[in-house]
Amino acid sequence: MIGTKENIKIGDIVRAYDFAPREGCPDCFIVGKVTDLDGQFFVAKTLTRVWNGKVDNQGGDRSQVQHTFRALCQGEMGFDIGYERVTILT
């Protein structure tokens, strides 16, 4: 299901892409559990981060993994109309 501000609920597991998935470009996304809703934004606890097609859950000084993330819901950015940038997994 597409993660619009009308569809996302606290407790949902969502996948949020960093940019439009496309052939020849590795996946970059975060999977998280929604903990808060703030208008057109949601906040989620990070469960998994995939960067350049590889899982990056290591943490530490050299990792970009954050414990939580905040993102705009689907449809709240001009460039996310043509693809599902935010999807509800469960």
Backbone as JSON, one array per atom type, in Angstrom:
{
  "sequence": "MIGTKENIKIGDIVRAYDFAPREGCPDCFIVGKVTDLDGQFFVAKTLTRVWNGKVDNQGGDRSQVQHTFRALCQGEMGFDIGYERVTILT",
  "N": [[0.84, -1.17, 0.0], [0.49, 2.24, -0.7], [2.24, 4.78, 1.02], [0.71, 7.24, 1.99], [-0.19, 10.31, 3.72], [-2.72, 9.9, 4.63], [-2.92, 7.17, 4.84], [-0.82, 6.06, 6.41], [-0.15, 4.78, 9.62], [0.54, 4.89, 13.16], [2.76, 2.42, 14.25], [2.84, 1.0, 11.88], [4.9, -0.78, 9.52], [7.19, 0.56, 7.37], [8.66, 1.23, 4.12], [10.98, 3.45, 2.94], [12.18, 5.01, 0.18], [15.3, 6.45, -0.82], [15.65, 7.65, -3.27], [14.17, 7.52, -6.57], [13.73, 4.18, -7.5], [15.54, 2.55, -10.08], [16.56, 0.99, -13.13], [19.88, -0.18, -13.2], [20.7, 1.35, -11.1], [21.55, 0.99, -7.82], [19.48, -0.14, -5.06], [18.43, 2.1, -2.49], [17.25, 2.49, 0.55], [15.24, 2.79, 3.57], [13.9, 0.77, 6.1], [11.4, 0.96, 8.5], [9.67, 1.24, 11.71], [6.77, 2.99, 12.27], [6.59, 5.63, 14.54], [5.59, 8.1, 15.13], [3.42, 10.68, 13.91], [3.33, 13.62, 12.0], [1.71, 15.86, 10.61], [2.47, 16.22, 7.31], [4.65, 14.6, 7.55], [6.31, 11.58, 8.75], [7.66, 9.76, 11.53], [10.0, 7.24, 12.19], [11.27, 4.25, 13.73], [14.34, 2.94, 12.93], [14.68, -0.11, 11.27], [15.97, -1.57, 9.26], [18.53, -0.7, 6.97], [19.22, -0.18, 3.62], [21.77, 0.38, 1.44], [23.06, 1.36, -1.59], [22.3, -1.11, -2.61], [23.07, -2.91, -0.65], [22.72, -4.34, 2.6], [23.06, -2.29, 5.42], [23.51, -2.32, 8.47], [25.29, -1.91, 10.47], [26.09, 0.2, 12.17], [28.12, 2.25, 14.33], [31.05, 4.44, 14.04], [31.55, 4.94, 11.3], [29.27, 4.48, 9.91], [26.17, 5.43, 8.36], [23.83, 4.84, 9.52], [20.95, 5.6, 11.31], [19.14, 5.74, 14.4], [16.48, 6.52, 14.36], [14.29, 7.9, 11.86], [13.0, 10.64, 9.91], [10.58, 11.4, 7.56], [8.99, 12.67, 4.58], [5.61, 11.93, 3.81], [4.26, 9.81, 1.2], [3.57, 11.48, -1.84], [3.88, 14.05, -0.91], [6.07, 15.28, -1.88], [7.33, 16.83, -4.78], [8.6, 15.21, -6.72], [7.87, 12.56, -6.32], [5.65, 11.51, -7.52], [5.55, 9.73, -9.69], [6.37, 7.2, -8.81], [6.43, 4.69, -6.19], [7.55, 5.94, -3.49], [7.3, 5.79, -0.73], [6.21, 3.02, 0.99], [3.8, 0.97, 2.65], [4.52, -1.8, 4.47], [3.55, -3.59, 6.4]],
  "CA": [[0.0, 0.0, 0.0], [1.24, 3.5, -0.78], [2.31, 5.43, 2.32], [0.27, 8.64, 2.03], [-0.48, 10.74, 5.09], [-4.02, 9.36, 5.01], [-2.81, 5.72, 5.03], [0.18, 5.66, 7.4], [-0.6, 4.78, 11.01], [1.57, 4.52, 14.13], [2.92, 0.97, 14.34], [3.07, 0.44, 10.54], [6.26, -0.97, 9.03], [7.25, 1.24, 6.08], [9.93, 1.32, 3.38], [11.11, 4.77, 2.35], [13.32, 5.09, -0.74], [16.06, 7.69, -0.87], [15.34, 8.21, -4.59], [13.4, 6.59, -7.42], [14.43, 2.98, -7.96], [15.61, 2.48, -11.53], [17.51, 0.02, -13.65], [21.27, 0.26, -13.19], [20.97, 2.14, -9.91], [21.26, 0.12, -6.67], [18.48, 0.31, -4.1], [18.78, 2.85, -1.3], [16.02, 2.72, 1.3], [15.21, 2.47, 4.99], [12.67, 0.15, 6.61], [11.24, 1.34, 9.89], [8.36, 1.15, 12.36], [6.28, 4.35, 12.5], [6.41, 5.95, 15.95], [4.92, 9.4, 15.28], [2.92, 11.33, 12.7], [3.39, 15.06, 12.17], [1.24, 16.47, 9.37], [2.9, 15.52, 6.09], [5.82, 13.79, 7.9], [6.23, 10.5, 9.73], [8.91, 9.42, 12.2], [10.05, 5.79, 12.33], [12.45, 3.61, 14.3], [15.02, 2.21, 11.87], [14.83, -1.56, 11.4], [16.98, -1.98, 8.28], [18.94, 0.29, 5.97], [19.88, -0.74, 2.44], [22.47, 1.46, 0.74], [23.72, 0.84, -2.79], [21.94, -2.5, -2.79], [23.61, -3.76, 0.42], [22.24, -4.06, 3.95], [24.03, -1.56, 6.23], [22.96, -2.22, 9.83], [26.44, -2.07, 11.35], [26.26, 1.27, 13.14], [29.52, 2.64, 14.53], [31.45, 5.77, 13.61], [31.62, 5.12, 9.85], [27.97, 4.15, 9.33], [25.17, 6.49, 8.3], [22.6, 4.32, 10.11], [20.4, 6.36, 12.43], [18.17, 4.95, 15.15], [15.17, 6.93, 13.88], [14.33, 8.8, 10.71], [11.81, 11.44, 9.63], [10.45, 11.54, 6.11], [7.7, 13.1, 4.06], [4.73, 10.88, 3.32], [4.11, 9.73, -0.26], [2.75, 12.52, -2.44], [4.19, 15.35, -0.32], [7.23, 15.82, -2.6], [6.99, 16.97, -6.19], [9.18, 14.22, -7.62], [7.5, 11.19, -5.99], [4.35, 11.19, -8.13], [5.67, 8.65, -10.66], [6.79, 5.92, -8.23], [6.09, 4.52, -4.78], [8.69, 6.28, -2.66], [7.0, 5.28, 0.61], [5.21, 1.95, 0.96], [3.49, 0.33, 3.92], [4.79, -3.23, 4.32], [2.61, -4.3, 7.29]],
  "C": [[0.89, 1.24, 0.0], [1.12, 4.23, 0.56], [1.97, 6.91, 2.29], [-0.05, 9.02, 3.48], [-1.85, 10.24, 5.56], [-3.94, 7.87, 5.37], [-1.87, 5.3, 6.16], [-0.38, 5.81, 8.81], [0.59, 4.43, 11.92], [1.56, 3.01, 14.29], [3.14, 0.3, 13.0], [4.57, 0.25, 10.3], [6.28, -0.39, 7.62], [8.63, 1.12, 5.46], [9.93, 2.68, 2.7], [12.37, 4.81, 1.49], [13.98, 6.45, -0.65], [15.8, 8.41, -2.19], [14.66, 7.14, -5.42], [14.24, 5.38, -7.81], [14.43, 2.93, -9.49], [16.69, 1.49, -11.95], [18.92, 0.61, -13.66], [21.65, 1.09, -11.99], [20.6, 1.3, -8.69], [20.22, 0.73, -5.73], [19.11, 1.05, -2.93], [17.48, 3.17, -0.57], [16.21, 2.35, 2.76], [13.87, 1.81, 5.28], [12.58, 0.52, 8.08], [9.82, 1.17, 10.39], [7.93, 2.55, 12.76], [5.99, 4.56, 13.98], [5.67, 7.26, 16.18], [4.48, 9.9, 13.91], [2.86, 12.82, 12.97], [3.0, 15.72, 10.85], [1.63, 15.65, 8.16], [4.13, 14.63, 6.32], [5.43, 12.6, 8.77], [7.62, 10.3, 10.32], [8.87, 7.91, 12.42], [11.36, 5.36, 12.99], [13.07, 2.75, 13.2], [15.12, 0.73, 12.21], [15.93, -2.08, 10.49], [17.27, -0.81, 7.35], [19.65, -0.44, 4.85], [20.47, 0.44, 1.67], [23.27, 0.85, -0.4], [23.52, -0.67, -2.93], [22.42, -3.44, -1.7], [23.05, -3.34, 1.77], [23.37, -3.41, 4.74], [23.41, -1.33, 7.6], [24.07, -2.22, 10.87], [26.54, -1.01, 12.43], [27.73, 1.65, 13.25], [29.81, 3.99, 13.9], [31.35, 5.98, 12.1], [30.3, 4.83, 9.15], [27.05, 5.37, 9.33], [23.85, 6.04, 8.94], [22.2, 5.17, 11.31], [19.37, 5.48, 13.13], [16.74, 5.27, 14.75], [15.36, 7.78, 12.63], [12.99, 9.49, 10.55], [11.75, 11.63, 8.13], [9.07, 12.08, 5.75], [6.9, 11.9, 3.6], [4.68, 10.92, 1.8], [3.19, 10.84, -0.74], [3.02, 13.92, -1.91], [5.43, 15.98, -0.94], [6.87, 15.86, -4.08], [7.47, 15.84, -7.07], [8.74, 12.79, -7.31], [6.15, 10.76, -6.58], [4.45, 9.94, -9.01], [6.1, 7.31, -10.11], [6.42, 5.87, -6.76], [7.33, 4.72, -3.92], [8.53, 5.76, -1.24], [5.91, 4.22, 0.48], [5.03, 1.39, 2.36], [3.64, -1.16, 3.7], [3.85, -4.06, 5.19], [1.8, -3.3, 8.09]]
}
